[in-house]
Amino acid sequence: MKFGLVIQGPLLSIGRGVGSYKKKSETKEEEILHHECDNTIINNINNYGELFDQIVISTWEEETVSDNLQSFIAENSKTQIFKFHKKGILKLPKLNVPSSWSNKTSSIMSVNNNLNQYTGCRLGVEKLNKCDFVIRIRTDQEINLAALKIFVQH
């Protein structure tokens, strides 16, 4: 069996994170997280890369690949990075968001980030050659990939 890994998402993750789901009294409402994903990606590949036959990092064209990540990818023959245009590959429709939703939610939802993610996942999987199983994680996620592979094999 051949296993592929798709690491999909931004190389610089900016967003609200779990803090925005807490009650307003527990956290600042406008708290924004900035996470450079290089180390997360490199750690995942260093820790679990031997479990996979191929690894694809799928991100958007406008993302900047650091020298550190670029040289790491160059040294890992089974790892490649694929950058795609958010608007060039699929014409993603804007979502119709109910007017009862807040303005912040409306603006976030209307740009269709979920479809951008789905597109990045699909295009990343298409770059894999004949893998029987594919595991997809986000660029800002560190999880025990060995446990996932063991689960799939049983």
CYANA upper distance limits for C-alpha pairs under 8 A (distance plus 0.5 A):
  1 MET  CA    131 CYS  CA      7.96
  1 MET  CA    132 ASP  CA      6.42
  1 MET  CA    133 PHE  CA      8.29
  2 LYS  CA     52 PHE  CA      7.82
  2 LYS  CA     53 ASP  CA      6.52
  2 LYS  CA    130 LYS  CA      7.89
  2 LYS  CA    131 CYS  CA      5.24
  2 LYS  CA    132 ASP  CA      5.72
  2 LYS  CA    133 PHE  CA      7.11
  3 PHE  CA     51 LEU  CA      7.90
  3 PHE  CA     52 PHE  CA      5.49
  3 PHE  CA     53 ASP  CA      6.01
  3 PHE  CA     54 GLN  CA      7.49
  3 PHE  CA    131 CYS  CA      5.90
  3 PHE  CA    132 ASP  CA      6.56
  3 PHE  CA    133 PHE  CA      5.51
  3 PHE  CA    134 VAL  CA      6.30
  3 PHE  CA    135 ILE  CA      8.25
  4 GLY  CA     52 PHE  CA      5.93
  4 GLY  CA     53 ASP  CA      6.35
  4 GLY  CA     54 GLN  CA      5.44
  4 GLY  CA     55 ILE  CA      6.29
  4 GLY  CA     56 VAL  CA      8.39
  4 GLY  CA    128 LEU  CA      7.19
  4 GLY  CA    131 CYS  CA      6.30
  4 GLY  CA    132 ASP  CA      8.34
  4 GLY  CA    133 PHE  CA      6.76
  4 GLY  CA    134 VAL  CA      5.13
  4 GLY  CA    135 ILE  CA      6.88
  5 LEU  CA     52 PHE  CA      6.97
  5 LEU  CA     54 GLN  CA      6.90
  5 LEU  CA     55 ILE  CA      5.21
  5 LEU  CA     56 VAL  CA      6.78
  5 LEU  CA    134 VAL  CA      6.11
  5 LEU  CA    135 ILE  CA      5.49
  5 LEU  CA    136 ARG  CA      6.34
  5 LEU  CA    137 ILE  CA      8.28
  6 VAL  CA     55 ILE  CA      6.45
  6 VAL  CA     56 VAL  CA      5.41
  6 VAL  CA     57 ILE  CA      6.38
  6 VAL  CA     58 SER  CA      7.38
  6 VAL  CA    121 CYS  CA      7.55
  6 VAL  CA    124 GLY  CA      6.53
  6 VAL  CA    125 VAL  CA      7.15
  6 VAL  CA    134 VAL  CA      7.59
  6 VAL  CA    135 ILE  CA      6.76
  6 VAL  CA    136 ARG  CA      5.14
  6 VAL  CA    137 ILE  CA      6.91
  7 ILE  CA     41 ILE  CA      8.08
  7 ILE  CA     55 ILE  CA      8.07
  7 ILE  CA     56 VAL  CA      6.67
  7 ILE  CA     57 ILE  CA      5.18
  7 ILE  CA     58 SER  CA      6.59
  7 ILE  CA    136 ARG  CA      6.32
  7 ILE  CA    137 ILE  CA      5.56
  7 ILE  CA    138 ARG  CA      5.92
  7 ILE  CA    139 THR  CA      6.01
  8 GLN  CA     57 ILE  CA      6.29
  8 GLN  CA     58 SER  CA      5.15
  8 GLN  CA     59 THR  CA      6.40
  8 GLN  CA    117 GLN  CA      7.94
  8 GLN  CA    120 GLY  CA      6.92
  8 GLN  CA    121 CYS  CA      6.72
  8 GLN  CA    124 GLY  CA      8.03
  8 GLN  CA    136 ARG  CA      7.60
  8 GLN  CA    137 ILE  CA      6.83
  8 GLN  CA    138 ARG  CA      5.46
  8 GLN  CA    139 THR  CA      6.02
  9 GLY  CA     58 SER  CA      7.00
  9 GLY  CA     59 THR  CA      5.70
  9 GLY  CA     60 TRP  CA      8.09
  9 GLY  CA    117 GLN  CA      7.39
  9 GLY  CA    120 GLY  CA      7.96
  9 GLY  CA    138 ARG  CA      6.12
  9 GLY  CA    139 THR  CA      5.70
  9 GLY  CA    140 ASP  CA      8.25
 10 PRO  CA     37 CYS  CA      8.09
 10 PRO  CA     59 THR  CA      6.18
 10 PRO  CA     60 TRP  CA      7.38
 10 PRO  CA     63 GLU  CA      7.19
 10 PRO  CA    139 THR  CA      6.96
 11 LEU  CA     36 GLU  CA      6.70
 11 LEU  CA     37 CYS  CA      5.60
 11 LEU  CA     38 ASP  CA      7.19
 11 LEU  CA     59 THR  CA      7.75
 11 LEU  CA     63 GLU  CA      6.76
 11 LEU  CA     64 THR  CA      7.64
 11 LEU  CA     65 VAL  CA      7.67
 11 LEU  CA    139 THR  CA      7.19
 12 LEU  CA     34 HIS  CA      7.49
 12 LEU  CA     35 HIS  CA      6.25
 12 LEU  CA     36 GLU  CA      5.04
 12 LEU  CA     37 CYS  CA      6.25
 12 LEU  CA     63 GLU  CA      8.16
 13 SER  CA     33 LEU  CA      8.12
 13 SER  CA     34 HIS  CA      6.28
 13 SER  CA     35 HIS  CA      5.47
 13 SER  CA     36 GLU  CA      6.73
 13 SER  CA     37 CYS  CA      7.31
 13 SER  CA    140 ASP  CA      7.38
 14 ILE  CA     32 ILE  CA      7.32
 14 ILE  CA     33 LEU  CA      5.98
 14 ILE  CA     34 HIS  CA      5.17
 14 ILE  CA     35 HIS  CA      6.93
 15 GLY  CA     32 ILE  CA      5.89
 15 GLY  CA     33 LEU  CA      5.81
 15 GLY  CA     34 HIS  CA      7.45
 16 ARG  CA     20 SER  CA      6.31
 16 ARG  CA     30 GLU  CA      8.22
 16 ARG  CA     31 GLU  CA      6.75
 16 ARG  CA     32 ILE  CA      5.38
 16 ARG  CA     33 LEU  CA      6.33
 17 GLY  CA     32 ILE  CA      7.98
 17 GLY  CA     33 LEU  CA      7.03
 18 VAL  CA     22 LYS  CA      7.79
 19 GLY  CA     27 THR  CA      6.87
 19 GLY  CA     28 LYS  CA      8.38
 19 GLY  CA     29 GLU  CA      8.48
 19 GLY  CA     31 GLU  CA      7.88
 20 SER  CA     24 LYS  CA      8.49
 20 SER  CA     27 THR  CA      7.98
 20 SER  CA     28 LYS  CA      8.43
 20 SER  CA     29 GLU  CA      6.72
 20 SER  CA     30 GLU  CA      8.48
 20 SER  CA     31 GLU  CA      8.00
 22 LYS  CA     26 GLU  CA      6.76
 22 LYS  CA     27 THR  CA      7.19
 23 LYS  CA     27 THR  CA      7.44
 24 LYS  CA     28 LYS  CA      7.11
 24 LYS  CA     29 GLU  CA      6.58
 27 THR  CA     31 GLU  CA      8.27
 35 HIS  CA    140 ASP  CA      7.78
 36 GLU  CA    140 ASP  CA      8.40
 37 CYS  CA     41 ILE  CA      6.59
 37 CYS  CA    139 THR  CA      6.35
 37 CYS  CA    140 ASP  CA      5.82
 38 ASP  CA     42 ILE  CA      6.58
 38 ASP  CA     66 SER  CA      8.19
 38 ASP  CA     68 ASN  CA      8.13
 38 ASP  CA     69 LEU  CA      6.45
 39 ASN  CA     43 ASN  CA      6.32
 40 THR  CA     44 ASN  CA      6.69
 40 THR  CA    139 THR  CA      7.34
 40 THR  CA    140 ASP  CA      6.47
 40 THR  CA    141 GLN  CA      7.19
 40 THR  CA    142 GLU  CA      6.79
 41 ILE  CA     45 ILE  CA      6.81
 41 ILE  CA    139 THR  CA      6.48
 41 ILE  CA    140 ASP  CA      7.82
 42 ILE  CA     46 ASN  CA      6.45
 42 ILE  CA     69 LEU  CA      7.94
 42 ILE  CA     72 PHE  CA      8.01
 43 ASN  CA     47 ASN  CA      6.37
 43 ASN  CA    142 GLU  CA      8.31
 44 ASN  CA     48 TYR  CA      6.24
 44 ASN  CA     49 GLY  CA      7.53
 44 ASN  CA    142 GLU  CA      6.87
 44 ASN  CA    143 ILE  CA      8.32
 45 ILE  CA     49 GLY  CA      4.83
 45 ILE  CA     50 GLU  CA      8.46
 48 TYR  CA     52 PHE  CA      8.09
 48 TYR  CA    145 LEU  CA      6.85
 48 TYR  CA    146 ALA  CA      7.15
 49 GLY  CA     55 ILE  CA      8.22
 51 LEU  CA    146 ALA  CA      7.73
 51 LEU  CA    149 LYS  CA      8.23
 53 ASP  CA     78 LYS  CA      7.33
 53 ASP  CA    131 CYS  CA      8.47
 54 GLN  CA     78 LYS  CA      5.53
 54 GLN  CA     79 THR  CA      6.71
 54 GLN  CA    128 LEU  CA      7.11
 54 GLN  CA    129 ASN  CA      8.44
 55 ILE  CA     78 LYS  CA      6.52
 55 ILE  CA     79 THR  CA      5.12
 55 ILE  CA     80 GLN  CA      6.94
 55 ILE  CA    128 LEU  CA      8.18
 56 VAL  CA     79 THR  CA      6.28
 56 VAL  CA     80 GLN  CA      5.58
 56 VAL  CA     81 ILE  CA      6.17
 56 VAL  CA     82 PHE  CA      7.44
 56 VAL  CA    124 GLY  CA      6.57
 56 VAL  CA    125 VAL  CA      8.32
 56 VAL  CA    127 LYS  CA      7.66
 56 VAL  CA    128 LEU  CA      7.78
 57 ILE  CA     79 THR  CA      8.07
 57 ILE  CA     80 GLN  CA      6.74
 57 ILE  CA     81 ILE  CA      5.06
 57 ILE  CA     82 PHE  CA      6.54
 57 ILE  CA    124 GLY  CA      7.59
 57 ILE  CA    139 THR  CA      8.48
 58 SER  CA     81 ILE  CA      6.53
 58 SER  CA     82 PHE  CA      5.42
 58 SER  CA     83 LYS  CA      6.49
 58 SER  CA     84 PHE  CA      8.27
 58 SER  CA    120 GLY  CA      6.37
 58 SER  CA    121 CYS  CA      7.55
 58 SER  CA    123 LEU  CA      8.02
 58 SER  CA    124 GLY  CA      5.85
 59 THR  CA     63 GLU  CA      7.45
 59 THR  CA     81 ILE  CA      8.18
 59 THR  CA     82 PHE  CA      6.85
 59 THR  CA     83 LYS  CA      5.45
 59 THR  CA     84 PHE  CA      7.05
 59 THR  CA    120 GLY  CA      7.05
 60 TRP  CA     83 LYS  CA      5.40
 60 TRP  CA     84 PHE  CA      5.43
 60 TRP  CA     85 HIS  CA      6.38
 60 TRP  CA     86 LYS  CA      6.93
 60 TRP  CA    120 GLY  CA      8.28
 61 GLU  CA     83 LYS  CA      5.26
 61 GLU  CA     84 PHE  CA      5.43
 61 GLU  CA     85 HIS  CA      5.70
 61 GLU  CA     86 LYS  CA      8.02
 62 GLU  CA     85 HIS  CA      8.26
 63 GLU  CA     83 LYS  CA      8.44
 65 VAL  CA     69 LEU  CA      6.89
 65 VAL  CA     70 GLN  CA      6.77
 66 SER  CA     70 GLN  CA      6.58
 67 ASP  CA     71 SER  CA      6.56
 68 ASN  CA     72 PHE  CA      6.73
 69 LEU  CA     73 ILE  CA      6.66
 70 GLN  CA     74 ALA  CA      6.74
 71 SER  CA     75 GLU  CA      6.81
 72 PHE  CA     76 ASN  CA      6.99
 73 ILE  CA     77 SER  CA      7.83
 73 ILE  CA     79 THR  CA      6.38
 73 ILE  CA     80 GLN  CA      6.87
 73 ILE  CA     81 ILE  CA      8.11
 82 PHE  CA    124 GLY  CA      7.57
 84 PHE  CA     88 GLY  CA      8.32
 84 PHE  CA     89 ILE  CA      7.93
 84 PHE  CA    120 GLY  CA      8.06
 85 HIS  CA     89 ILE  CA      6.69
 86 LYS  CA     90 LEU  CA      7.86
 86 LYS  CA    116 ASN  CA      6.82
 87 LYS  CA     91 LYS  CA      6.45
 87 LYS  CA     92 LEU  CA      7.49
 90 LEU  CA    119 THR  CA      8.43
 92 LEU  CA    112 ASN  CA      7.68
 92 LEU  CA    115 LEU  CA      7.60
 92 LEU  CA    116 ASN  CA      8.45
 93 PRO  CA    112 ASN  CA      7.90
 94 LYS  CA    110 SER  CA      5.62
 94 LYS  CA    111 VAL  CA      6.33
 94 LYS  CA    112 ASN  CA      6.52
 95 LEU  CA    109 MET  CA      7.23
 95 LEU  CA    110 SER  CA      5.38
 95 LEU  CA    111 VAL  CA      7.76
 95 LEU  CA    112 ASN  CA      6.91
 96 ASN  CA    110 SER  CA      7.34
 97 VAL  CA    101 TRP  CA      7.72
 97 VAL  CA    106 SER  CA      6.34
 97 VAL  CA    109 MET  CA      7.62
 97 VAL  CA    110 SER  CA      7.25
 98 PRO  CA    106 SER  CA      8.30
 99 SER  CA    106 SER  CA      8.42
101 TRP  CA    105 THR  CA      6.82
101 TRP  CA    106 SER  CA      6.78
102 SER  CA    106 SER  CA      6.65
103 ASN  CA    107 SER  CA      6.67
104 LYS  CA    108 ILE  CA      6.79
105 THR  CA    109 MET  CA      6.50
106 SER  CA    110 SER  CA      6.36
107 SER  CA    111 VAL  CA      7.34
108 ILE  CA    112 ASN  CA      8.14
108 ILE  CA    113 ASN  CA      8.19
109 MET  CA    113 ASN  CA      7.45
112 ASN  CA    116 ASN  CA      7.06
113 ASN  CA    117 GLN  CA      6.74
114 ASN  CA    118 TYR  CA      6.69
115 LEU  CA    119 THR  CA      6.47
116 ASN  CA    120 GLY  CA      6.67
117 GLN  CA    121 CYS  CA      6.69
118 TYR  CA    122 ARG  CA      6.66
119 THR  CA    123 LEU  CA      6.56
120 GLY  CA    124 GLY  CA      6.45
121 CYS  CA    125 VAL  CA      6.68
121 CYS  CA    136 ARG  CA      7.94
122 ARG  CA    126 GLU  CA      6.74
123 LEU  CA    127 LYS  CA      7.06
124 GLY  CA    128 LEU  CA      7.56
125 VAL  CA    134 VAL  CA      7.92
137 ILE  CA    141 GLN  CA      7.01
144 ASN  CA    148 LEU  CA      7.54
145 LEU  CA    149 LYS  CA      6.84
146 ALA  CA    150 ILE  CA      6.73
147 ALA  CA    151 PHE  CA      6.71
148 LEU  CA    152 VAL  CA      6.82
149 LYS  CA    153 GLN  CA      6.74
150 ILE  CA    154 HIS  CA      6.96
